[in-house]
Amino acid sequence: MIFLFTYWEDEIRPRLAASVQKPTKEIKSDIMGDLRILRNVILHAKGVLSSEKHGELRLLKDMFTIGQPVRPSYEDMHKIFVAAKQDCARMLFEWVGVKAGPISAEQVVGIAIERRGGKN
């Protein structure tokens, strides 16, 4: 979770901001906000989730228990990755103006973007 959030914050979020010509702070994601909270709990609260931090979670409240260590299972991590992909789809649909596409962002379970013939 720490790596995923750090990669988002240091690599993906600034690139997304540049691509839509917005300040980085305007690129928001509920799932990444939850991962930021959990990252701070892991690094600064010995991994134990307080009721205050639990109350700040938007998407992952049901996954973690107040007063217990943050220990996501394989299934929990899969749910986190799906939620991240859905949020990417939400942003993409919003930025390209898709209002009523063939699927909604909530239906996305996998997503891949590939750059062909060039450097990444």
Backbone bond lengths (Angstrom), bond angles and torsions (degrees), N, CA, C in turn:
res aa  C-N    CA-C-N  psi(-1)  N-CA   C-N-CA  omega(-1)  CA-C   N-CA-C  phi
1 M - - - 1.442 - - 1.526 110.54 -
2 I 1.332 115.65 -39.40 1.462 119.52 -179.88 1.526 110.08 -63.44
3 F 1.336 116.65 -44.56 1.466 119.81 179.32 1.527 110.93 -62.27
4 L 1.332 116.66 -45.58 1.467 120.36 -178.58 1.523 110.88 -58.98
5 F 1.340 117.20 -46.31 1.452 119.41 179.48 1.530 111.36 -65.07
6 T 1.327 116.83 -43.96 1.466 120.36 -179.14 1.520 111.38 -62.11
7 Y 1.319 116.72 -41.51 1.466 120.68 177.94 1.539 110.10 -62.93
8 W 1.317 116.47 -42.46 1.469 121.33 176.41 1.531 110.04 -59.18
9 E 1.308 116.30 -50.70 1.458 121.19 -173.14 1.530 113.11 -69.09
10 D 1.340 116.48 -39.49 1.465 120.24 -174.23 1.521 114.29 -92.01
11 E 1.320 118.19 -25.73 1.468 121.22 -174.86 1.528 113.26 -117.72
12 I 1.303 116.30 -58.03 1.470 120.85 -170.02 1.522 112.28 -72.93
13 R 1.309 117.09 -50.67 1.467 120.54 -176.69 1.532 112.22 -58.07
14 P 1.342 119.67 -47.16 1.471 118.56 177.47 1.527 113.01 -63.04
15 R 1.334 117.41 -36.53 1.466 119.71 178.99 1.527 111.03 -68.17
16 L 1.331 116.59 -39.97 1.464 119.25 176.40 1.521 110.58 -63.19
17 A 1.328 116.64 -43.15 1.466 120.89 179.36 1.527 110.76 -59.71
18 A 1.320 116.27 -44.45 1.465 119.96 179.27 1.523 111.28 -64.08
19 S 1.323 116.78 -37.21 1.469 119.85 -176.95 1.521 112.77 -68.94
20 V 1.344 116.95 -28.32 1.468 119.64 178.19 1.526 111.69 -108.55
21 Q 1.324 115.61 10.60 1.464 123.06 175.73 1.537 112.18 53.34
22 K 1.345 113.72 52.55 1.463 121.22 177.19 1.519 108.30 -129.11
23 P 1.333 117.05 158.06 1.461 119.10 173.04 1.532 110.04 -64.49
24 T 1.309 116.71 146.28 1.459 121.61 -178.24 1.526 111.69 -54.33
25 K 1.320 117.65 -38.84 1.469 120.87 -177.01 1.531 112.41 -64.03
26 E 1.332 117.92 -17.15 1.461 120.96 178.34 1.531 113.38 -85.07
27 I 1.308 117.67 -7.81 1.461 121.72 177.18 1.527 106.49 -89.10
28 K 1.325 116.31 106.27 1.465 121.36 -173.26 1.526 110.90 -120.21
29 S 1.330 113.96 147.34 1.450 121.69 -179.52 1.522 108.41 -147.87
30 D 1.333 116.99 123.17 1.459 120.03 179.63 1.521 111.89 -61.48
31 I 1.323 117.32 -42.09 1.461 119.22 -178.46 1.525 110.63 -65.99
32 M 1.309 117.11 -39.37 1.459 119.25 179.37 1.527 110.83 -71.86
33 G 1.316 117.26 -31.33 1.463 120.23 173.34 1.519 110.85 -62.83
34 D 1.333 116.84 -42.01 1.462 120.57 176.23 1.524 110.74 -63.54
35 L 1.327 117.22 -41.03 1.468 119.85 178.62 1.530 111.33 -65.49
36 R 1.330 117.34 -33.87 1.470 120.75 175.81 1.529 109.60 -62.10
37 I 1.322 116.88 -45.35 1.467 121.21 179.02 1.524 110.39 -61.68
38 L 1.334 116.82 -46.84 1.459 120.72 -178.79 1.526 111.48 -66.02
39 R 1.333 116.75 -37.10 1.465 120.73 176.42 1.518 110.05 -59.05
40 N 1.324 116.47 -46.23 1.462 120.46 -179.95 1.527 111.55 -64.60
41 V 1.322 117.03 -37.71 1.467 120.66 176.90 1.533 110.04 -63.18
42 I 1.309 116.63 -44.87 1.467 120.80 -179.50 1.523 111.02 -63.57
43 L 1.326 117.05 -45.28 1.464 120.89 -174.44 1.526 114.43 -82.58
44 H 1.343 117.28 -28.04 1.460 118.99 -171.59 1.526 114.73 -120.25
45 A 1.329 117.82 -7.94 1.469 120.17 -179.19 1.522 111.28 -128.75
46 K 1.330 115.46 27.06 1.463 121.53 179.26 1.527 112.77 56.21
47 G 1.327 115.36 25.68 1.456 120.77 175.30 1.508 115.57 79.79
48 V 1.333 118.34 3.32 1.464 121.55 -177.90 1.526 109.29 -96.72
49 L 1.317 115.83 125.79 1.466 122.73 -174.15 1.530 110.73 -84.36
50 S 1.318 116.60 117.54 1.468 121.19 177.27 1.526 109.79 -79.09
51 S 1.323 116.19 164.06 1.467 119.68 177.88 1.523 110.59 -64.95
52 E 1.342 117.00 -33.91 1.469 120.30 178.24 1.531 111.09 -63.11
53 K 1.329 116.58 -48.88 1.465 120.33 -179.61 1.530 110.72 -67.87
54 H 1.316 117.15 -37.22 1.466 120.63 177.15 1.533 109.86 -59.88
55 G 1.335 116.36 -40.51 1.464 121.45 179.10 1.517 113.40 -65.55
56 E 1.327 117.57 -23.16 1.463 121.35 179.11 1.529 112.85 -81.06
57 L 1.325 117.60 -18.43 1.467 120.58 -179.81 1.520 110.41 -66.57
58 R 1.320 116.46 139.20 1.465 121.29 -179.88 1.519 112.33 -102.27
59 L 1.332 116.96 -41.76 1.463 120.41 -174.29 1.520 113.90 -111.44
60 L 1.300 117.88 -22.87 1.464 120.73 -169.41 1.525 114.63 -109.41
61 K 1.328 118.03 16.12 1.465 121.09 -178.12 1.523 112.14 -56.15
62 D 1.322 116.97 -43.76 1.467 120.86 -176.20 1.525 112.96 -69.63
63 M 1.310 116.91 -15.59 1.458 121.21 -175.52 1.530 112.67 -85.17
64 F 1.339 117.18 -22.03 1.457 120.84 -173.41 1.516 110.82 -129.26
65 T 1.341 116.14 149.77 1.454 122.97 -175.49 1.522 110.49 -110.34
66 I 1.319 116.04 137.11 1.467 122.12 177.47 1.522 109.09 -59.93
67 G 1.334 115.01 134.61 1.456 121.33 176.74 1.515 114.73 81.01
68 Q 1.324 116.72 0.98 1.460 121.24 -179.50 1.525 110.31 -111.35
69 P 1.335 116.76 154.18 1.466 119.15 176.90 1.533 111.86 -63.91
70 V 1.300 115.47 146.10 1.461 121.97 176.19 1.526 106.81 -79.10
71 R 1.323 115.95 104.87 1.464 122.24 -179.76 1.522 108.81 -137.34
72 P 1.299 117.13 83.18 1.470 119.07 -178.59 1.529 111.41 -68.93
73 S 1.306 115.18 140.57 1.462 121.03 175.43 1.530 109.34 -81.04
74 Y 1.315 115.55 174.98 1.467 120.58 175.27 1.523 109.86 -57.36
75 E 1.342 116.12 -44.66 1.468 120.30 179.82 1.525 111.53 -63.34
76 D 1.345 116.39 -38.75 1.463 120.08 177.05 1.525 110.87 -62.58
77 M 1.332 116.66 -43.70 1.470 119.94 179.63 1.521 110.58 -63.80
78 H 1.328 117.04 -38.14 1.464 120.20 176.85 1.531 109.71 -60.78
79 K 1.331 117.76 -44.13 1.467 121.73 178.45 1.533 110.81 -61.75
80 I 1.325 116.44 -39.50 1.469 120.70 179.11 1.525 110.22 -64.08
81 F 1.337 117.31 -44.84 1.463 120.23 179.34 1.531 111.44 -64.72
82 V 1.328 117.85 -39.74 1.470 120.59 177.39 1.526 109.58 -63.15
83 A 1.339 117.12 -43.80 1.465 120.31 178.90 1.525 111.20 -61.59
84 A 1.328 117.81 -37.90 1.466 121.19 177.36 1.525 110.32 -64.67
85 K 1.315 117.53 -42.67 1.471 121.19 178.27 1.520 111.03 -64.62
86 Q 1.326 116.93 -39.44 1.462 120.26 178.61 1.520 111.22 -65.32
87 D 1.327 116.81 -37.69 1.459 119.22 178.14 1.524 111.43 -69.29
88 C 1.334 116.58 -36.82 1.471 119.05 174.10 1.520 110.31 -61.81
89 A 1.316 117.10 -43.03 1.466 120.96 178.36 1.530 110.41 -62.97
90 R 1.339 117.27 -41.48 1.467 120.93 178.43 1.523 110.69 -58.01
91 M 1.355 115.96 -47.44 1.466 119.92 179.85 1.525 110.79 -63.40
92 L 1.324 116.73 -44.93 1.457 120.97 -179.80 1.521 111.05 -60.21
93 F 1.325 117.16 -48.02 1.466 121.02 179.35 1.530 110.65 -60.07
94 E 1.319 116.23 -42.62 1.462 121.05 -179.87 1.522 110.93 -62.53
95 W 1.333 116.62 -46.25 1.460 121.17 -175.12 1.520 113.05 -70.71
96 V 1.337 118.36 -30.04 1.459 119.56 179.50 1.526 112.04 -95.64
97 G 1.338 116.27 0.68 1.453 120.69 173.86 1.519 115.62 83.43
98 V 1.322 118.14 21.54 1.467 120.83 177.72 1.521 108.60 -78.98
99 K 1.322 116.11 117.36 1.463 120.89 179.25 1.526 111.38 -106.45
100 A 1.308 116.91 -36.32 1.464 121.25 -178.99 1.524 108.56 -138.36
101 G 1.318 115.71 72.15 1.458 120.51 -179.73 1.518 111.47 -82.71
102 P 1.317 116.73 -178.16 1.464 120.59 -179.53 1.531 112.85 -67.32
103 I 1.339 117.42 -22.26 1.461 122.29 173.83 1.514 108.69 -138.50
104 S 1.323 115.73 160.88 1.458 120.27 174.80 1.525 108.79 -97.43
105 A 1.305 116.22 164.56 1.465 120.45 178.97 1.530 110.99 -60.24
106 E 1.331 117.22 -32.59 1.462 121.33 -179.62 1.520 112.79 -68.59
107 Q 1.323 118.06 -16.32 1.460 121.82 179.58 1.530 112.57 -90.23
108 V 1.322 117.07 -9.36 1.462 121.22 -179.10 1.524 109.09 -73.61
109 V 1.338 116.83 130.17 1.467 121.04 174.42 1.522 110.86 -121.12
110 G 1.327 116.94 -12.60 1.451 121.63 177.36 1.510 108.87 -150.33
111 I 1.316 115.33 147.17 1.459 119.83 179.65 1.529 107.97 -152.88
112 A 1.303 115.53 142.04 1.459 119.95 177.07 1.519 108.29 -144.00
113 I 1.299 115.57 137.01 1.457 121.77 175.20 1.508 106.59 -124.57
114 E 1.301 115.44 125.36 1.455 120.13 -175.42 1.505 109.76 -123.36
115 R 1.304 115.87 134.90 1.451 121.59 175.51 1.535 106.52 -100.27
116 R 1.301 117.18 120.77 1.460 120.64 -177.17 1.518 111.31 -100.07
117 G 1.323 114.48 140.88 1.453 120.60 171.27 1.498 116.26 72.57
118 G 1.325 118.28 8.09 1.452 118.94 179.73 1.505 110.89 -137.97
119 K 1.289 115.00 176.68 1.459 119.98 177.58 1.513 109.09 -80.38
120 N 1.304 116.46 148.57 1.478 121.03 178.29 1.485 112.11 -80.50
